[in-house]
Amino acid sequence: MQSVTEIVVRYAETDRMGIAHHANYLVWFEQARTEYTRKLSCSYSELEKRGLLSPLLSVEVHYLRTCTYEDRLQVICRLVKLSQAQMTFAYTVLREGEEQPICTGVTRHAWVDAETFRPVSLKRRCPELYQELEQLVEPE
């Protein structure tokens, strides 16, 4: 499963040269990941109610080309790795109407207990979601 999130680069997201600032890509990745999780049978807010959190462990971003004010972008999000304790998402940012990415990235997340922040097994704590996610993994 892929999630495609539409973004229009806002003026506040650009620098003096009119180019989107590099930090905004992480916000766009988060927006895309949020849209991805909305398509699942169990929302992230429901997981939080069950005492689970999924903090970011690492992020990798490759800036390939620039984008500027008012560019229309598509951020594609895919789940590319899953274990009982972690998951990894991959992102591709495209300018509308173009096939060559302007940016790619990867984020890795853990599953932890909301009270103790200790790692937990998603497979044990929420087996139905783990099973669903297993079916959605698309290798890189």
N, C-alpha and C positions, 0 to 999 in steps of 0.2 A: 504494500500500500504506500502511496505517496500522498503527501499533502502539498498543495500549491497555495501559497499566500501572496496576495497582491499587495505591493507597496508602491507608494508614490513618494519620491524623495522630497522631503520638506526643506524649506529654506534653512530652518534652524539646524538641520542635519548636515549642512555644508560648511566648508571653511571659506576664507576670504576669496579663494580662487573659484568658488562655486562647486567644488568637488566634495562628495559625501565623505565625512570624516570616518576613519577606519573603525572607531569604537561603535558606530551605529550598526555595523554588520552583526555584532553580537546581539543587539536588541532585535534585529530582524530575524536572526536564527531563533531566538526565544519565541517570537511571534509565530513563526512557522511550526516550531515544536508544540506550542500550545494548540494550534489548529490541528496538528496531527493527533494529539491526545484526545481532542474533542470527538474524534471519530471512533474512539474505542468504546467498549461496553461499560467501562468504569472510568469516570472522569478523575482528573488529578485531585480535585477538591474532595471527591469521595475517598480517595486513597488517604488523603490527609486526615479525614474523619476516622479512618481505620488505623491511624497512628503510623503511617508511612510517609517518608519524605524521599526526594530524589535529588540530592545536591550535585552540583557540577564538580567533577573531578579534574577535567582537563578540557582545553579547547585548542584547536588548531585552525588557523585561517590562512588561506592563500589568496592574496589580492592579485588578480590577473589583469584587470583593466579598471578604469575609473568609471564612476557614474556621477551624474550632476543633478542639480536642482530640477525638479519636475520630471525626471526620468521615471518611467513606469517599469517596475521590476516584478519579477516572479521569484519567490524563494521556495525551492522544492526541498522538502524534508523527507528523509527515509530512515527507517530503523535498519542498521546494518550489522549490529552484533547484539547478542543477548546472552547473559548468563544468569544464574540465580541471584547474584548480588549486584550486577552492573548491566548497563545498556549503552549503546553507542548510536548516535544519529549522524547522518551525513547530510550536507546542505549544498545546493547549487543555486547561485543567484544569476538570473538571466535578465537582460534588458528586454522589454516587450518587443517581439518581432525578430529577435536575434537568437541564434543557436549557440554561439560561443559564450561560455560563462564569463562573468566579470569577477566572480569570486566563488571559491569553494571552501568548505570547512567541515569540521568534525567536532562533536562534543561527546564527552564520556561522563556518565552519571552513575552514582551508586544508589542502592536502596538501603535506607537506614531507618531505625526506630525513631519516631518523632520526639520521644521523651529522653532517650539515652544517647541518641545520635550514633549508636553502634550499628554496624552492618547487619542486615537481615536478609533472609532468603525470600525473594518474591514468590518463588514456587511454593514455599510453605505457608506464607502469610496471605497470599492472594492467588491460589492455584488457577482459578478461572482466567485471570488477567494474564498470568504467565503463559498459559496455554494459547491464549489469543495472540500474544506478542510473538510467540514461537512461530506461528503461521505467517506473520507479517515480515519477518526478517528478510531483507534483500541484500545479499552479499555485495560488498563494495565493487 
